[in-house]
Amino acid sequence: MATERELSEFARQLRRNPTEWEIRLWRHLSNSQLGGYKFRRQAKFAPYIVDFFCPSKGLIIELDGDTHSPESDEARDIYFLRSGFTTLRFSNAEVRENLEGVLQTILAKLSSLPDRWPGFATTPPPQPLP
């Protein structure tokens, strides 16, 4: 099992070398662009690192490439669920072929989840439409 320092360094390396699909999705998640929700990239949840995390809703988003194992992914998802988090998984192909659908799915899930800290402003409200 990796130490906290090793996990932090590995997360930094992943942030410096994102995949093409992570870059495409991050362009829509960064700077509270998706519904006003804040996201973090390569967030640490010892002993794991997740691709994207929305702290205010406890939503983890994972992009599954060719090296992902369904069995280990299921074990991770169970670990996160027991820790109070919800996980959405998308394949690289889904991001490549249906990015708008992926974003709509994420936004719908965010809207359906309760705030992790009710009564505290954890994300700025979305700007009104003109």
Summary of the structure (lengths in Angstrom):
residues: 130
radius of gyration: 14.8
end to end distance: 51.0
largest distance: 51.0
contacts: 337
relative contact order: 0.17
helix: 45%
strand: 19%
